[in-house]
């Protein structure tokens, strides 16, 4: 029986990476530094947080439109004075954005110093301002609960009137999103304690938290005007 011997495949060296003008070389930058291309690629955390912010914005825009239309087309709308603690809550939430920005800058400085001075003791505590932000966020949520209790003491509940229904829904949904932001802060604290916190993760968390502050200012103005 005859045996067929196949010749080994011929490899075109010009098609290999780094050879010629064709092949895979066209996928790399002209100067051969792939790191430059990677720096221009948005990190997944940054892309995801913008998607979340867009989704939350659309949801509250729908709530706002429903509130305006419902008030304009009803005769049973009952206006009421907003609980005064809401203004204190606004200050607390805005203050938490300031503390988070301080934390972000100090952590960046700390991590930069850690890379530049490996092996040298570092007595800084970059997580302190993150804990302050976390405490202020919890204080805000607790203040929202007090506001709901104050409104209930006036006899205004979720189903009492369309105006009170919108108040409870808008403030409760916002508080739930703030709790999500607190979860992000806890994640950053855990990563920071293990020295595995990525800069992109902290930036994405800060963007979301600042957005919650801006969103709340919008809501408090909307409620103050329409209720």
C-alpha positions, 0 to 999 in steps of 0.5 A: 500500500502506497504511503502519501507524504504531505509536504509541511505547510509553508508559513509566510513570514510577512503575515506574522505579527511585526512583519511586512505591511499586511497581517496583524501588524495593521492592528497595532499602532504605527509606533508599535506601542500597543499601550497607547491604543489601550489608554484610549479604550474606555474602561468597562466600569466607566461605560457601565456607569454612564449606561446606569446614569442614563437609565436612571435619568430616563426613569425620573424624567418619566416620573416627572412628566407623570407628576406634571400631567397628573397635577394639571388634569386633576381636581383632587390634587392636595398641596402640602408643605414639604417636611423641613428635614428635607432641606437638611438632607439636601445639605448632608447629601451635597456635603457627602459629595464634597467628602467623596471628592476629597477622598478620591483625590487623597486616595489617588495621591496615596496610591501614587506615592505607594508606587513611587516609594515602594517599601517605605512606611506610609502613615496616611489613612486614605480611607477616612474620607470614604468612611465619612462619605459613607456615614453621611450617605447613611445619615441622608437615608435616615433623614428620608425615613424621618421625613416620611414619618413626619408626613405620616404624622400629618395624615398623608400616606402613600394612597392618601392623595396623588400628591403624597403618592408622588412624594413617597414614590420619588423619594423612596426610589431615589433613596434606593439608588442612594443605597446602591451608591453606598454599596459601591462605597463599601466595595471601594473600601474593601478593595482599598483595604486589600490595596486592589482598588482600581482608579476607574472603579473609584471614579465610576463610584464618584460619578454615580454618587455626584449624580445622586446629589444632582438628581436630589437637588432636581427632585427637591426643586420639583417637589417644592414647586409642584406640591 
